[in-house]
Amino acid sequence: MLLVLITSINILGVRFFGEIEFWFSVVKVCICLGLICMLLVIVLGGGPTKDRLGFRFWNNPEAFREYQEPSTDLIIEGDLVHSVSFVSVLVTSMFANSGCELVGITFPECAAQEVQVPRP
């Protein structure tokens, strides 16, 4: 079903494809904001148990364990591990999410797209 939906959207013209992509993006942003609000309510005690969770589970097991680099024997402990772990996850997530947008970002910046980007 999903494959048929994606194929039919790609068959449509550019104007319809752009409109559909815009509305899917609006829905995606609304869902993300709704999930953030719902999770805040649950963490602050609005769940079915009326129990305020807070940061209780950050102690056991710890939220930031020691950082181990898989390819080397590097182990980072102490206060530095918080920022190293955060940056490590940030780099991985940005790498995964930035590749598909790169082509769409570069095309509007081309002065003469027909000349600079030849057809195969």
C-alpha positions as CSV (number, residue, x, y, z in Angstrom):
1,M,0.0,0.0,0.0
2,L,2.8,2.4,0.9
3,L,4.8,1.5,-2.2
4,V,1.7,2.3,-4.4
5,L,1.2,5.6,-2.6
6,I,4.9,6.7,-3.0
7,T,4.9,5.6,-6.7
8,S,1.7,7.5,-7.5
9,I,3.0,10.6,-5.8
10,N,6.2,10.4,-7.9
11,I,4.3,10.0,-11.1
12,L,2.5,13.3,-10.5
13,G,3.8,16.6,-11.9
14,V,6.3,18.7,-10.1
15,R,3.7,21.2,-8.8
16,F,1.7,18.4,-7.2
17,F,4.7,16.7,-5.8
18,G,5.9,19.9,-4.2
19,E,2.5,20.6,-2.7
20,I,2.2,17.0,-1.3
21,E,5.8,17.2,0.1
22,F,4.9,20.5,1.8
23,W,1.8,19.1,3.5
24,F,3.6,16.0,4.6
25,S,6.3,18.2,6.1
26,V,3.7,20.2,8.0
27,V,2.2,17.0,9.3
28,K,5.6,15.7,10.3
29,V,6.4,18.9,12.2
30,C,3.0,18.9,14.0
31,I,3.5,15.3,15.0
32,C,6.9,16.0,16.4
33,L,5.7,19.0,18.4
34,G,2.7,16.9,19.7
35,L,5.0,14.1,20.8
36,I,7.3,16.5,22.6
37,C,4.4,18.1,24.4
38,M,2.9,14.6,25.3
39,L,6.3,13.4,26.6
40,L,6.7,16.4,28.7
41,V,3.2,15.9,30.2
42,I,4.0,12.2,31.0
43,V,7.4,13.0,32.5
44,L,6.0,15.8,34.7
45,G,3.3,13.5,36.2
46,G,0.4,13.6,33.7
47,G,0.6,9.9,32.9
48,P,-1.9,7.2,34.0
49,T,0.1,6.5,37.2
50,K,0.3,10.2,38.1
51,D,3.9,9.6,39.0
52,R,6.5,12.3,38.3
53,L,9.4,10.6,36.5
54,G,11.8,13.5,36.1
55,F,15.4,12.4,35.9
56,R,15.0,9.4,38.2
57,F,16.3,6.9,35.7
58,W,19.4,8.8,34.8
59,N,21.2,7.3,37.9
60,N,20.9,3.6,37.3
61,P,22.1,2.8,34.7
62,E,23.6,6.1,34.1
63,A,22.5,8.4,31.3
64,F,26.0,9.0,30.2
65,R,28.2,5.9,30.5
66,E,31.9,5.9,29.8
67,Y,32.6,6.6,26.2
68,Q,34.4,3.7,24.3
69,E,35.6,4.2,20.8
70,P,35.0,0.8,19.0
71,S,38.0,1.0,16.6
72,T,40.6,1.9,19.2
73,D,41.2,1.3,22.9
74,L,40.1,4.9,23.8
75,I,38.0,5.1,26.9
76,I,36.8,8.5,28.3
77,E,35.5,8.8,31.8
78,G,34.5,11.6,34.2
79,D,32.8,14.9,33.4
80,L,34.2,15.0,29.8
81,V,32.1,12.0,28.9
82,H,28.9,14.0,28.9
83,S,29.9,16.3,26.1
84,V,31.8,13.6,24.1
85,S,28.8,11.3,24.1
86,F,26.5,14.1,23.1
87,V,28.7,15.3,20.2
88,S,29.2,11.7,19.1
89,V,25.4,11.1,18.8
90,L,24.9,14.6,17.2
91,V,27.4,13.9,14.5
92,T,25.9,10.5,13.7
93,S,22.3,11.9,13.5
94,M,23.3,14.9,11.4
95,F,25.2,12.7,9.0
96,A,22.2,10.4,8.6
97,N,19.7,13.3,8.0
98,S,21.7,15.7,5.8
99,G,22.5,13.6,2.8
100,C,19.1,13.6,1.1
101,E,18.6,17.4,1.5
102,L,21.9,18.3,-0.1
103,V,20.8,18.0,-3.7
104,G,17.7,20.0,-3.1
105,I,19.7,22.8,-1.4
106,T,22.3,23.1,-4.1
107,F,20.0,23.4,-7.2
108,P,18.4,26.7,-6.4
109,E,21.8,28.2,-5.9
110,C,23.0,27.4,-9.4
111,A,22.9,30.4,-11.8
112,A,22.4,28.3,-15.0
113,Q,21.2,24.9,-14.0
114,E,21.0,23.6,-17.5
115,V,24.6,24.3,-18.1
116,Q,26.1,23.5,-14.7
117,V,24.2,20.2,-14.2
118,P,24.2,18.3,-17.5
119,R,21.6,15.6,-18.1
120,P,22.9,12.0,-18.1
